[in-house]
Amino acid sequence: MTMKSLVALLMLALACTASVASAASAAEAADVTVEGTIEGRDNRSYRELPFRVPDGVARITVEFDYEGREHKTTIDLGLIGPGDFLGRDGFRGWSGGNKRVFTVSAADATPSYPAGALPAGEWKVLLGIPNIRAEQRARYVARIHFGMADEPDALPAAIAAKPLRSGPGWYRGDLHMHSGHSDGSCASQAGSKVPCPLFLTAQAASRQGLDFVAVSEHNTVSHLSGLRELQPYFDRLLLMPGIEITTFQGHANVFGTYAPVDFRVGSAAVPDWDTVLRALEKRGVPVSINHPIRPSDERCMGCGWTPMPAADLSRVSMVEAVNGGDADTPGSGIAFWQRELNAGHRLTGIGGSDNHDAPTEAEEAFGASRIGRPTTVVHARELSMLAILEGLRAGNVFVDVRGSKDRALELSARHGHQKVAMGGELHLRAGDEARLSLTVRNVAGSRVETVVDGVVVPLIGQTAISAAEQRFDFRWRSDGARHWLRVDVRDAQGRLALMGNPVYFNL
């Protein structure tokens, strides 16, 4: 055999070995199911269900169920890592009998279980059996799901949020708020300024009648476990995890994330914003540029959007066009948003209160709460995190600037067999007419304003709104080029009340 042939055989053997090792690793990372039976003799005992955690696991989720509850059989749950029980990687929590699903990762965990690293090795689901009658037998099943490090934001079906409300509709929320996990503060019982508990923010949002909020702490995920703790109690308010990526060259919110983001823009590790955006695009996490027209100096460090070099906005989903009460000020992000729409970017315009202090009940009674002002109103298939994020990306969204509970704006456009809502696109040839339909509710005394490519264009003859619900039908003729059209509502004083998103033509 020649040396060349020997080398070729050796390379083939190494490739086969690597292939087998890769297949073994993939098999190890597959979900695990452990089933068994307990009997009367197991009363008041413990049982360990071992399972192996391979390298690269970033999340462990346990889904457990058993028979016999009608006969008073009870099985409690805990988790043990690969170390000594009281060592660093040993005991990982005990939820007793009040949870049937729990999850643990480095960044967050279900209450009863601390977050922390997940070393490879033999782990165990710990069963405690406080009661089973002498004559009884009961089957149990533990399903262990692994989330891998290359998918840090993927959640198994066992813990993916079930909808708080079923069915399509308009859902109202606040997409920008902070608690004591970053720089949110409020008055203590004695009146001192202290970091504000997350519970108070959620409670205030619930009292505002919102359907969802995104808690977007600056550069941290420490609030995620708190959101898991609060969600069962706030079962009418969807609590979505978020991060405000806070850099010296601009801020941006990400929604639906369960892992940290490297925010060190300008460092050797993260040279520019595109590095961040590429990583988030790979993770499938939507990005919204926050308050883009803000000073970036001593008054507000890095608050304006000033990436160097300019960022690729094709990787961005949204722009916070209205932040707090800035809608009719030079600091509003509307001009920035419209400029980027004109550049060909399909960006959903949203709003967020950027609230940093949970109001007291007295402040709320006098209308002093900033939570939900503005409110972002999203058309979604249900009230769940996945559905709200889908709706935001799709763009059938409007902003209720003052955060009412019932104001509404719906816009659709059609041509031939094509019909789209806000966020959708019509394909038109030169000379084609799009037929548009606008419905507004609970803004009597205001007027509508049509905006084409950032310029107010009088497309509706009579713009006054005189009824609680009013429909406007109008037309727009295409020149065959790319355009966008949206509608705002302004009150009797000319102030922005409702901000609509565009329909697109030939984008």
C-alpha positions as CSV (number, residue, x, y, z in Angstrom):
1,M,0.0,0.0,0.0
2,T,1.4,3.4,-0.9
3,M,1.7,6.2,1.6
4,K,-0.9,8.2,-0.4
5,S,-3.4,5.3,0.0
6,L,-2.6,4.9,3.7
7,V,-3.3,8.6,4.3
8,A,-6.6,8.3,2.4
9,L,-7.7,5.4,4.5
10,L,-6.7,7.1,7.7
11,M,-8.7,10.3,6.7
12,L,-11.7,8.1,5.9
13,A,-11.5,6.4,9.2
14,L,-11.2,9.7,11.0
15,A,-14.3,11.0,9.1
16,C,-16.3,7.9,10.0
17,T,-15.2,8.2,13.7
18,A,-16.3,11.9,13.7
19,S,-19.6,11.0,12.0
20,V,-20.3,8.3,14.6
21,A,-19.3,10.7,17.5
22,S,-21.6,13.4,16.0
23,A,-24.5,10.9,15.7
24,A,-23.9,9.7,19.3
25,S,-23.9,13.3,20.5
26,A,-27.2,14.0,18.6
27,A,-28.7,10.9,20.1
28,E,-27.6,11.9,23.6
29,A,-29.2,15.3,23.1
30,A,-32.6,13.8,22.2
31,D,-35.4,14.2,24.8
32,V,-35.6,11.5,27.4
33,T,-38.7,9.7,28.8
34,V,-38.5,7.8,32.1
35,E,-41.5,5.7,33.2
36,G,-42.2,3.6,36.2
37,T,-44.6,2.5,38.9
38,I,-44.9,3.1,42.6
39,E,-46.7,0.8,45.1
40,G,-48.0,1.0,48.6
41,R,-44.6,-0.1,50.0
42,D,-43.1,3.0,48.5
43,N,-45.1,5.2,50.9
44,R,-42.9,7.9,52.5
45,S,-39.8,7.1,50.5
46,Y,-37.7,8.8,47.9
47,R,-36.8,7.6,44.4
48,E,-34.2,8.9,41.9
49,L,-34.8,8.9,38.2
50,P,-31.4,9.2,36.5
51,F,-30.8,10.7,33.0
52,R,-27.7,11.9,31.2
53,V,-27.1,15.5,30.2
54,P,-24.8,15.8,27.2
55,D,-22.4,18.6,26.5
56,G,-23.9,21.8,25.0
57,V,-27.2,21.7,26.9
58,A,-28.4,25.2,27.9
59,R,-31.8,24.3,29.3
60,I,-33.4,21.3,31.1
61,T,-37.2,21.1,31.2
62,V,-39.0,18.4,33.2
63,E,-42.6,17.5,32.5
64,F,-44.0,15.1,35.0
65,D,-47.4,13.3,35.5
66,Y,-48.7,10.4,37.5
67,E,-51.9,8.4,38.2
68,G,-53.8,7.8,41.3
69,R,-54.7,11.3,42.6
70,E,-58.3,10.2,43.1
71,H,-56.9,7.7,45.6
72,K,-54.8,10.4,47.4
73,T,-51.6,9.3,45.8
74,T,-49.1,12.1,45.9
75,I,-45.6,12.5,44.3
76,D,-43.4,15.5,44.9
77,L,-40.6,16.7,42.6
78,G,-37.0,17.9,42.8
79,L,-33.9,17.9,40.7
80,I,-30.3,16.8,41.5
81,G,-27.3,17.7,39.4
82,P,-24.2,15.5,38.8
83,G,-22.3,16.7,41.9
84,D,-22.6,15.8,45.6
85,F,-26.1,16.6,47.0
86,L,-24.9,19.6,49.0
87,G,-22.0,20.4,46.6
88,R,-21.8,23.1,43.9
89,D,-23.5,21.0,41.2
90,G,-25.7,18.9,43.3
91,F,-29.1,19.8,44.7
92,R,-30.9,22.0,42.2
93,G,-34.3,22.6,43.7
94,W,-37.5,21.1,45.1
95,S,-41.0,22.1,44.1
96,G,-42.9,19.5,46.1
97,G,-46.3,18.9,44.7
98,N,-47.2,22.3,43.3
99,K,-45.6,22.1,39.8
100,R,-45.8,19.5,37.1
101,V,-43.5,21.3,34.7
102,F,-40.3,23.2,35.5
103,T,-37.4,24.5,33.6
104,V,-33.8,25.4,34.5
105,S,-31.2,27.3,32.5
106,A,-28.2,29.5,33.3
107,A,-30.3,32.7,32.9
108,D,-33.7,31.7,34.3
109,A,-35.6,29.0,36.1
110,T,-39.0,28.2,37.4
111,P,-39.5,29.3,41.0
112,S,-38.3,26.5,43.4
113,Y,-35.3,26.0,41.1
114,P,-32.3,28.3,41.0
115,A,-30.8,29.3,37.7
116,G,-27.3,28.1,37.0
117,A,-24.9,26.2,34.8
118,L,-25.9,22.8,33.5
119,P,-22.8,20.6,33.5
120,A,-22.8,17.4,31.5
121,G,-23.1,14.2,33.5
122,E,-25.8,12.1,35.3
123,W,-28.6,14.1,36.7
124,K,-31.7,12.9,38.5
125,V,-35.3,13.8,38.9
126,L,-35.9,13.3,42.6
127,L,-39.3,11.9,43.6
128,G,-40.7,12.2,47.1
129,I,-43.7,10.0,47.9
130,P,-45.5,11.4,50.9
131,N,-48.6,9.2,50.4
132,I,-49.7,6.1,48.5
133,R,-52.2,3.7,50.1
134,A,-51.1,0.2,50.8
135,E,-53.2,-1.5,48.2
136,Q,-52.5,1.1,45.4
137,R,-50.2,1.1,42.4
138,A,-49.6,4.2,40.3
139,R,-47.7,4.8,37.1
140,Y,-45.6,7.9,36.5
141,V,-43.9,9.4,33.5
142,A,-41.1,12.0,33.4
143,R,-40.3,13.7,30.1
144,I,-37.0,15.5,30.0
145,H,-36.5,18.1,27.3
146,F,-33.1,19.5,26.4
147,G,-32.5,23.0,24.9
148,M,-29.2,23.4,23.2
149,A,-26.8,26.3,23.5
150,D,-27.2,27.2,19.8
151,E,-30.9,27.8,20.4
152,P,-31.0,29.8,23.6
153,D,-34.4,31.3,23.0
154,A,-36.2,28.1,21.9
155,L,-38.6,26.8,24.5
156,P,-40.1,23.2,24.5
157,A,-43.8,22.8,24.0
158,A,-44.1,21.8,27.7
159,I,-43.3,25.4,28.8
160,A,-44.2,27.4,25.8
161,A,-46.8,29.8,27.1
162,K,-50.4,28.7,26.6
163,P,-52.6,31.5,25.4
164,L,-54.2,33.6,28.1
165,R,-57.0,34.3,25.7
166,S,-58.0,32.3,22.6
167,G,-59.1,33.7,19.3
168,P,-58.0,36.5,16.9
169,G,-58.4,40.1,18.0
170,W,-56.8,43.4,18.9
171,Y,-54.6,43.1,22.0
172,R,-53.3,46.1,23.9
173,G,-49.9,46.4,25.5
174,D,-46.8,48.3,26.6
175,L,-43.6,47.2,25.0
176,H,-41.1,49.2,27.1
177,M,-40.8,49.2,30.8
178,H,-38.3,48.8,33.7
179,S,-38.3,47.6,37.3
180,G,-35.7,47.3,40.0
181,H,-33.9,44.7,38.0
182,S,-32.4,47.7,36.1
183,D,-33.1,51.3,36.8
184,G,-36.8,51.3,37.7
185,S,-37.4,52.9,41.1
186,C,-40.3,53.9,43.3
187,A,-41.1,55.0,46.9
188,S,-40.6,52.5,49.7
189,Q,-43.1,52.1,52.5
190,A,-41.2,54.8,54.4
191,G,-41.0,57.1,51.4
192,S,-37.4,56.5,50.3
193,K,-36.5,56.0,46.6
194,V,-35.7,52.3,46.1
195,P,-35.4,49.8,43.3
196,C,-39.0,49.0,42.4
197,P,-40.2,45.4,42.8
198,L,-41.3,43.8,39.6
199,F,-44.6,42.8,41.1
200,L,-45.7,46.5,41.4
201,T,-45.0,47.1,37.7
202,A,-47.0,44.1,36.7
203,Q,-49.8,45.1,39.1
204,A,-50.0,48.6,37.7
205,A,-50.1,47.3,34.2
206,S,-52.9,44.9,35.1
207,R,-54.9,47.7,36.7
208,Q,-54.5,49.7,33.5
209,G,-56.4,46.9,31.7
210,L,-53.5,46.0,29.4
211,D,-53.4,42.6,27.7
212,F,-49.6,42.3,27.6
213,V,-46.4,44.0,28.6
214,A,-42.7,43.5,27.7
215,V,-40.4,44.0,30.7
216,S,-37.2,45.2,28.9
217,E,-34.5,45.6,31.5
218,H,-31.2,47.2,30.5
219,N,-28.7,44.5,29.4
220,T,-29.8,41.9,31.9
221,V,-32.0,38.8,32.2
222,S,-32.3,38.7,36.0
223,H,-36.0,39.5,35.7
224,L,-36.9,36.3,33.7
225,S,-37.3,34.1,36.8
226,G,-39.4,36.8,38.4
227,L,-41.7,36.8,35.3
228,R,-42.1,33.0,35.6
229,E,-43.1,33.5,39.2
230,L,-45.6,36.2,38.5
231,Q,-47.3,34.8,35.3
232,P,-49.6,32.3,37.0
233,Y,-50.9,35.0,39.3
234,F,-51.4,37.6,36.5
235,D,-53.4,35.2,34.3
236,R,-55.1,38.0,32.3
237,L,-51.8,39.9,31.6
238,L,-49.2,38.3,29.4
239,L,-45.7,39.0,30.8
240,M,-43.2,38.9,27.9
241,P,-39.5,38.8,28.5
242,G,-37.4,41.5,26.9
243,I,-34.0,43.2,27.1
244,E,-33.2,46.8,26.3
245,I,-29.8,46.5,24.6
246,T,-28.2,49.6,26.0
247,T,-25.0,50.8,24.2
248,F,-23.0,54.0,23.7
249,Q,-24.3,54.0,20.1
250,G,-28.1,53.5,20.6
251,H,-30.7,51.4,22.4
252,A,-32.9,48.6,21.1
253,N,-35.4,46.3,22.6
254,V,-35.5,42.6,21.9
255,F,-38.6,40.6,22.8
256,G,-39.1,36.9,23.6
257,T,-35.5,36.3,24.6
258,Y,-34.4,33.9,27.3
259,A,-30.6,34.4,27.2
260,P,-28.2,37.4,27.5
261,V,-27.1,39.5,24.6
262,D,-23.5,40.8,24.3
263,F,-24.2,44.5,24.3
264,R,-20.5,45.7,24.3
265,V,-20.8,47.6,21.0
266,G,-17.4,49.2,20.2
267,S,-15.4,46.5,21.9
268,A,-13.1,43.9,20.3
269,A,-15.7,41.3,20.9
270,V,-18.6,43.3,19.5
271,P,-17.1,45.8,17.0
272,D,-20.4,47.2,15.7
273,W,-24.2,47.0,15.9
274,D,-24.3,44.7,12.9
275,T,-22.5,42.1,15.0
276,V,-25.4,42.3,17.5
277,L,-28.1,42.3,14.8
278,R,-26.6,39.2,13.0
279,A,-26.5,37.3,16.3
280,L,-30.1,38.2,17.1
281,E,-31.2,37.3,13.6
282,K,-29.7,33.9,14.0
283,R,-31.6,33.5,17.3
284,G,-34.8,34.5,15.6
285,V,-35.4,37.3,18.1
286,P,-37.2,40.5,16.9
287,V,-35.4,43.8,17.4
288,S,-36.9,47.3,17.8
289,I,-34.9,50.5,17.7
290,N,-35.8,52.6,20.8
291,H,-36.2,56.4,20.9
292,P,-34.0,56.9,17.9
293,I,-34.1,60.7,17.9
294,R,-32.6,61.5,21.3
295,P,-29.5,63.2,22.5
296,S,-26.4,61.0,22.9
297,D,-24.5,63.0,25.4
298,E,-24.4,63.8,29.1
299,R,-28.2,64.3,29.1
300,C,-28.9,60.8,27.8
301,M,-25.8,58.5,27.3
302,G,-26.2,56.6,24.1
303,C,-29.9,57.2,23.9
304,G,-30.0,58.3,20.2
305,W,-29.5,55.8,17.4
306,T,-25.9,56.6,16.2
307,P,-24.3,53.3,15.1
308,M,-20.8,53.5,13.6
309,P,-20.8,52.3,10.9
310,A,-24.4,52.5,10.0
311,A,-26.4,49.4,10.9
312,D,-28.2,47.1,8.4
313,L,-31.8,47.8,9.2
314,S,-33.0,44.8,7.1
315,R,-32.2,42.9,10.3
316,V,-34.5,45.1,12.4
317,S,-38.3,44.5,12.7
318,M,-39.6,47.6,14.5
319,V,-39.0,51.2,15.4
320,E,-40.3,52.8,18.6
321,A,-41.9,55.7,16.9
322,V,-43.6,57.0,20.1
323,N,-41.7,56.9,23.4
324,G,-43.7,58.1,26.4
325,G,-45.2,61.5,25.7
326,D,-43.0,62.5,22.8
327,A,-45.4,62.0,19.9
328,D,-45.8,65.7,19.0
329,T,-42.2,66.8,20.0
330,P,-39.0,67.1,18.0
331,G,-37.8,64.0,20.0
332,S,-40.4,61.7,18.5
333,G,-39.1,58.8,16.5
334,I,-41.8,59.1,13.8
335,A,-39.6,61.1,11.4
336,F,-36.8,58.6,11.8
337,W,-39.3,55.7,11.2
338,Q,-40.7,57.3,8.1
339,R,-37.3,58.1,6.7
340,E,-36.4,54.4,7.0
341,L,-39.7,53.4,5.4
342,N,-38.8,55.6,2.4
343,A,-35.4,53.8,2.3
344,G,-37.3,50.6,1.6
345,H,-37.2,49.1,5.1
346,R,-40.4,47.3,6.2
347,L,-40.5,48.4,9.9
348,T,-43.5,48.2,12.2
349,G,-44.0,51.4,14.1
350,I,-44.7,50.8,17.8
351,G,-44.9,52.7,21.1
352,G,-43.7,52.2,24.6
353,S,-44.0,54.1,27.9
354,D,-40.4,53.5,28.9
355,N,-41.8,53.6,32.4
356,H,-39.3,53.5,35.3
357,D,-41.5,53.9,38.3
358,A,-44.6,51.9,39.3
359,P,-47.4,54.3,40.2
360,T,-49.3,54.1,43.4
361,E,-53.0,53.5,43.4
362,A,-53.6,57.1,44.2
363,E,-51.6,58.2,41.2
364,E,-53.5,55.8,39.0
365,A,-56.8,57.2,40.3
366,F,-55.8,60.7,39.2
367,G,-54.6,59.4,35.8
368,A,-50.9,59.9,36.6
369,S,-49.7,56.5,35.6
370,R,-47.4,56.4,32.6
371,I,-47.7,52.7,32.1
372,G,-49.5,52.0,28.8
373,R,-49.0,55.5,27.5
374,P,-48.7,55.0,24.7
375,T,-50.3,51.6,24.1
376,T,-49.3,49.4,21.2
377,V,-52.4,47.6,19.8
378,V,-51.6,44.4,17.9
379,H,-53.9,42.2,15.8
380,A,-52.9,38.7,16.8
381,R,-54.4,35.2,16.5
382,E,-54.5,34.8,20.3
383,L,-53.0,36.3,23.4
384,S,-49.7,34.4,23.6
385,M,-46.2,35.6,23.3
386,L,-45.6,33.8,20.0
387,A,-48.8,35.3,18.5
388,I,-48.1,38.8,19.7
389,L,-44.5,38.7,18.2
390,E,-46.0,37.3,15.0
391,G,-48.5,40.2,15.0
392,L,-45.8,42.8,15.6
393,R,-43.7,41.4,12.7
394,A,-46.7,41.4,10.4
395,G,-47.4,45.0,11.1
396,N,-51.2,45.1,11.6
397,V,-50.6,47.4,14.5
398,F,-51.5,50.9,15.6
399,V,-50.4,53.1,18.5
400,D,-53.0,54.6,20.9
401,V,-50.9,57.6,22.0
402,R,-52.7,58.4,25.2
403,G,-53.4,54.8,26.2
404,S,-57.1,54.6,26.1
405,K,-58.8,51.3,26.6
406,D,-61.1,51.4,23.5
407,R,-59.8,53.7,20.8
408,A,-59.2,51.8,17.5
409,L,-57.9,52.3,14.0
410,E,-58.2,49.6,11.2
411,L,-57.0,50.1,7.7
412,S,-57.2,47.8,4.7
413,A,-56.4,48.1,1.0
414,R,-57.6,46.0,-2.0
415,H,-57.1,45.7,-5.7
416,G,-58.8,42.9,-7.6
417,H,-58.4,39.7,-5.7
418,Q,-55.7,41.2,-3.5
419,K,-56.6,42.5,0.0
420,V,-54.2,43.4,2.8
421,A,-54.3,45.0,6.2
422,M,-51.7,47.3,7.7
423,G,-48.3,45.7,7.2
424,G,-49.4,44.0,4.0
425,E,-48.4,44.7,0.4
426,L,-50.3,45.3,-2.8
427,H,-48.8,44.8,-6.2
428,L,-50.0,47.5,-8.6
429,R,-49.2,48.6,-12.1
430,A,-49.1,52.2,-13.2
431,G,-52.6,53.5,-13.3
432,D,-54.1,50.9,-11.0
433,E,-56.3,52.2,-8.2
434,A,-56.1,50.8,-4.7
435,R,-59.4,51.0,-2.8
436,L,-58.8,51.7,0.9
437,S,-61.1,51.3,3.8
438,L,-60.5,52.9,7.2
439,T,-62.6,52.3,10.4
440,V,-62.0,54.3,13.6
441,R,-63.7,54.0,16.9
442,N,-64.2,56.2,20.0
443,V,-62.4,59.2,18.7
444,A,-65.4,61.5,17.8
445,G,-64.4,65.1,17.5
446,S,-61.1,64.2,15.9
447,R,-60.0,64.1,12.2
448,V,-58.2,61.6,10.0
449,E,-54.9,62.3,8.2
450,T,-53.6,60.3,5.3
451,V,-49.8,60.1,4.9
452,V,-48.1,58.9,1.7
453,D,-44.3,58.4,1.8
454,G,-44.1,60.6,4.9
455,V,-46.1,63.5,3.4
456,V,-49.7,64.4,4.4
457,V,-51.8,64.0,1.3
458,P,-55.5,64.9,1.2
459,L,-57.1,61.6,0.0
460,I,-60.3,61.9,2.0
461,G,-62.7,64.7,1.3
462,Q,-64.4,64.9,4.6
463,T,-61.9,64.0,7.4
464,A,-64.0,64.9,10.5
465,I,-65.0,62.1,12.8
466,S,-68.5,62.6,14.2
467,A,-69.6,59.2,15.4
468,A,-68.4,56.6,17.9
469,E,-67.6,54.3,15.0
470,Q,-67.0,55.7,11.5
471,R,-65.8,54.3,8.2
472,F,-64.0,56.1,5.4
473,D,-63.6,54.7,1.9
474,F,-61.1,56.3,-0.4
475,R,-58.8,55.5,-3.4
476,W,-55.2,55.9,-4.3
477,R,-53.8,55.7,-7.8
478,S,-50.4,54.0,-8.4
479,D,-47.6,55.2,-10.7
480,G,-46.1,51.7,-10.7
481,A,-43.3,52.7,-8.3
482,R,-42.8,51.7,-4.6
483,H,-44.8,53.7,-2.1
484,W,-46.4,53.3,1.4
485,L,-49.6,54.8,2.8
486,R,-50.8,55.1,6.4
487,V,-53.4,56.9,8.4
488,D,-53.2,58.9,11.7
489,V,-56.0,60.4,13.8
490,R,-55.5,63.9,15.4
491,D,-57.7,65.4,18.0
492,A,-59.5,68.7,18.0
493,Q,-56.2,70.5,19.1
494,G,-54.2,68.8,16.4
495,R,-52.4,66.4,18.7
496,L,-51.7,62.9,17.6
497,A,-54.2,60.4,19.1
498,L,-53.8,57.3,17.0
499,M,-50.8,56.4,14.8
500,G,-51.4,53.8,12.1
501,N,-48.9,51.5,10.3
502,P,-48.5,51.5,6.5
503,V,-49.9,49.4,3.7
504,Y,-47.2,48.9,1.1
505,F,-47.3,49.2,-2.7
506,N,-44.7,47.4,-4.8
507,L,-42.2,47.2,-2.0
